[in-house]
Amino acid sequence: MTHSPVSFVTSLQKMRTSLPENSIQPVSYYLALNEDKDNLQEICLNELIGQKLTISYQGEIHCQHCGRKTKKSFAQGYCYPCFTKLPQCDQCIMSPEKCHYDQGTCRDPQWGERFCMQDHYVYLANSSGVKVGITRGTQIPTRWIDQGAVQALPIFRVATRRLSGLIETLYKEQVADKTNWRAMLKGQVDTLDLKAIQQELFEQFKSSIQQLQTEYGADAIEVLDEQAIEIDYPVSEYPTKIVSMNLDKTPEISGTLMGIKAQYLIFDTGVINIRKFSSYKVTVEH
C-alpha cells in the first residue's frame, strides 16, 4: 500500500528534543510545522526514519526576532541589525568569560539579569571525546543533546554565566571545548569514565577554583557529585563518509532519512545541520 506524499511549508527552527526517562529509549526529535507559538504543531521526525524526506528552500529568510526579510542569516536566524543590537547575539554568548554586565555595557541589562545572572552548570560531555561546556539549568539535557553527546556529567553549579565561563576557560587548558562534528556523526565514540576525568581535572585546577571561590564567595561555586548520564540517538545507520549539505548551495535536499543526532538530519545522501538554517523558509515533503 502506497501513501500520498505529505508536504508543509515552515520556517526552520532548531529541532525540539525530548529525552525519555527510560534511558534505553533514544532521544525524540520534533520539527515545527508552523510558526504560531500559541498553536504550535509539530511532526515527530523519529517516525520518518527509513523514509524519503525532501527539504526545499523557498528563497526567503525572515529574522526570528523582528520578522524582517534578510538576504543572509546571522547567528543562526537573525538579520544584521538584530545581530548587532540583541544581547543574545553579543560576543559574550560564545565567550561568557567576556561578560561585561558589571561594566554597565550590557546590550540589555534586563535580559542579562534573566539569562546570565542565574545558576549555570559547568559540565563534561563526550560527543567526539571529552569536552567541557556550560549551560543554564533549564537547558539540561537539551544542551548535551544539541551537541550529540553520548555521555554528560555536570561538575559545577555556579552563580552566574560569567563565572561558568571563567571555570570553562581554566579547563580548556586540558580538554577541548568544541565538538568534532564529523567524528560525532560517524558514531565512533568510545565510552569514557567521566567521573574519573572530573576528579583528575579538579585536582589539577583545585587551587584556581579556590581562588575564584575567595574572589566571588564560597557559595558562588558548588562542586557537584553527580552520576553521568548516557544518551542514545535515533540512528539506523551512521555514515562512513560525511557529506555536508547546504541549502544556500543546494536548495533541494532529498534522500532517505537514516537518523538524527545533535541538530543534524542524517540522510543516505549526506547530512544537514538544521539549526544552521534557522529562519529559512522551506517546504518539507515526506
C-alpha positions in Angstrom: 0.0 0.0 0.0 1.4 3.4 -1.1 0.8 6.6 0.8 0.4 10.0 -0.8 3.2 12.5 0.0 2.6 14.9 2.8 4.1 18.4 2.5 4.1 21.6 4.5 5.8 25.0 4.4 7.6 26.3 7.5 10.5 28.4 8.7 13.1 26.1 10.0 13.7 26.2 13.7 16.1 24.2 16.0 14.5 20.8 16.4 12.8 20.3 19.8 14.1 17.3 21.7 12.8 15.1 24.4 14.9 12.6 26.4 12.7 9.8 27.8 13.1 8.9 31.5 13.8 5.4 30.3 17.4 5.9 29.1 17.1 2.8 26.9 14.9 4.8 24.5 16.6 7.3 22.1 16.0 11.0 22.0 12.8 12.1 20.3 13.1 14.9 17.7 10.3 17.2 16.7 10.1 19.7 13.8 7.7 22.6 13.9 5.1 22.6 11.1 4.1 26.2 11.6 5.3 29.5 13.2 2.3 30.0 15.5 3.8 29.8 19.0 0.3 29.8 20.6 -0.9 26.9 18.4 2.4 25.1 17.5 2.1 22.0 15.5 4.9 19.5 15.2 5.9 16.3 13.5 7.9 13.6 15.2 10.9 13.0 12.9 11.8 9.7 14.6 8.8 8.2 12.8 10.2 9.2 9.4 13.5 7.3 9.8 13.8 4.9 6.9 11.5 7.1 4.7 12.3 9.5 1.9 12.4 13.2 3.1 12.8 16.3 0.9 13.6 19.8 2.1 13.3 22.6 -0.4 14.5 26.1 0.3 12.0 28.7 -0.9 14.5 31.6 -1.2 13.3 33.6 1.9 14.8 34.2 5.3 12.9 36.1 7.9 14.6 37.2 11.1 13.5 35.1 14.1 13.3 38.2 16.3 11.8 41.0 14.2 10.5 39.1 11.2 12.4 41.3 8.7 13.2 39.7 5.4 17.0 39.3 5.1 19.3 38.0 2.4 21.7 36.5 4.9 21.2 34.8 8.3 23.4 35.9 11.1 24.0 33.9 14.4 21.6 31.2 13.1 18.5 33.1 12.2 18.9 36.9 12.8 19.0 39.9 10.4 22.1 42.1 10.6 20.5 44.9 12.6 19.3 42.5 15.3 22.6 40.7 15.2 24.4 43.9 16.1 21.9 45.0 18.8 20.5 42.0 20.6 22.2 40.7 23.8 21.7 37.1 22.7 23.9 37.8 19.7 26.8 39.5 21.7 30.3 38.1 21.8 29.8 37.1 25.5 27.3 34.5 24.5 30.0 32.5 22.7 32.7 33.6 25.3 30.9 34.0 28.6 34.1 34.9 30.4 33.9 38.2 28.4 30.6 39.2 30.1 30.5 43.0 30.5 27.3 43.3 32.5 29.3 44.6 35.6 30.8 47.3 33.4 27.3 48.7 32.6 27.6 48.0 28.9 25.3 45.0 28.5 23.1 45.4 25.4 20.0 44.8 27.5 20.6 44.7 31.3 17.1 43.2 32.0 17.8 40.4 29.5 21.2 39.9 31.2 19.6 39.6 34.6 17.2 37.0 33.4 19.6 34.8 31.4 23.1 35.5 32.7 22.6 36.3 36.4 21.3 32.9 37.3 22.7 29.5 38.1 24.8 27.9 35.4 26.4 24.5 35.2 29.8 23.5 34.0 29.8 20.0 32.6 31.9 17.4 30.9 30.5 15.7 27.9 31.5 13.0 25.4 30.4 13.7 21.9 33.7 13.1 20.0 35.9 12.8 23.0 35.8 14.6 26.3 34.9 18.3 26.2 34.0 21.0 28.7 31.0 23.2 28.4 28.5 25.4 30.2 24.7 25.7 30.2 21.8 27.1 32.2 20.0 24.6 34.4 16.9 24.9 32.2 18.9 23.7 29.2 19.8 20.3 30.8 19.8 17.9 29.0 18.9 19.9 25.8 22.3 21.4 25.5 24.0 18.0 25.6 21.6 16.6 23.0 22.2 19.5 20.7 25.9 18.7 20.8 25.4 15.0 20.1 26.8 13.9 23.5 26.5 10.2 24.3 27.6 10.9 27.9 27.3 14.0 30.1 28.2 14.9 33.6 27.6 18.3 35.4 30.6 19.1 37.6 30.0 22.6 39.0 27.0 24.8 39.7 27.9 28.4 39.7 26.0 31.7 40.4 26.5 33.5 37.0 27.2 32.9 33.4 30.5 34.8 33.6 31.7 32.6 36.4 30.9 29.4 34.5 33.0 30.9 31.6 35.9 31.5 33.9 35.9 27.9 35.0 35.5 26.7 31.5 38.5 28.7 30.4 40.6 27.0 33.1 39.6 23.5 31.9 40.1 24.4 28.3 43.8 24.2 29.0 43.5 20.4 29.3 40.3 19.4 27.4 38.5 20.6 24.3 35.6 23.0 24.3 34.4 22.1 20.8 32.9 19.0 19.3 34.5 17.3 16.3 31.2 17.2 14.5 32.4 14.8 11.8 33.6 12.3 14.3 30.3 12.7 16.3 28.2 12.0 13.2 30.2 8.8 12.4 29.1 7.4 15.7 32.6 6.2 16.5 32.7 7.5 20.1 34.4 5.4 22.9 32.9 5.3 26.3 34.7 7.4 28.9 34.9 7.4 32.7 33.8 11.0 33.1 33.8 10.7 36.9 37.5 9.8 36.9 38.2 12.7 34.5 36.2 15.1 36.7 38.4 14.1 39.7 41.6 14.3 37.8 40.8 17.8 36.4 39.6 19.1 39.8 42.8 18.1 41.5 44.8 19.8 38.7 42.8 23.1 39.0 41.9 22.9 42.7 43.9 26.0 43.7 42.5 28.1 40.8 38.9 27.1 41.8 39.7 28.0 45.4 40.9 31.4 44.2 37.7 32.0 42.4 35.7 31.0 45.5 37.7 33.5 47.5 37.0 36.2 45.0 33.3 35.5 44.3 32.3 33.8 47.5 32.3 30.1 48.6 28.6 29.8 47.8 29.1 31.0 44.2 30.8 27.8 43.1 29.5 24.4 44.2 31.4 21.2 43.3 28.9 18.6 42.2 29.0 14.8 42.8 26.6 13.6 40.2 26.4 10.5 38.1 27.0 10.7 34.3 24.0 10.1 32.1 24.1 8.2 28.8 22.2 9.4 25.7 21.1 7.3 22.8 20.1 8.7 19.4 17.6 7.5 16.7 20.1 6.4 14.1 19.6 3.3 12.0 22.9 3.7 10.2 25.8 6.1 10.7 27.6 7.4 7.6 31.2 6.3 6.9 31.9 9.5 4.9 30.5 12.8 6.0 29.0 14.9 3.1 27.7 18.2 4.4 24.6 19.6 2.6 23.9 23.3 2.4 20.6 24.9 1.4 22.3 28.0 0.0 24.3 25.9 -2.4 21.7 23.1 -2.9 18.2 24.5 -2.4 16.6 21.0 -2.6 17.9 18.3 -0.3 16.4 14.8 -0.6 17.2 11.3 0.5 16.3 8.5 2.9 16.4 9.7 6.5 18.8 7.4 8.2 18.9 9.0 11.6 19.1 12.2 13.7 21.9 13.3 16.1 22.7 16.6 17.7 20.8 19.0 15.3 21.7 17.1 12.2 19.5 15.1 9.9 21.5 12.1 8.6 20.4 11.1 5.0 21.8 8.4 2.8 22.9 11.3 0.6 24.6 13.5 3.3 23.9 15.4 6.5 22.4 18.8 7.2 22.6 21.0 10.3 19.0 22.2 10.8 20.0 24.8 13.4 22.4 26.4 10.9 19.5 27.2 8.7 17.1 28.6 11.3 14.6 31.1 9.8 14.9 29.6 6.3 11.5 29.2 4.7 11.3 25.7 3.3 8.8 23.1 2.0 9.2 19.7 3.7 7.8 16.7 2.0 7.6 13.1 3.2 
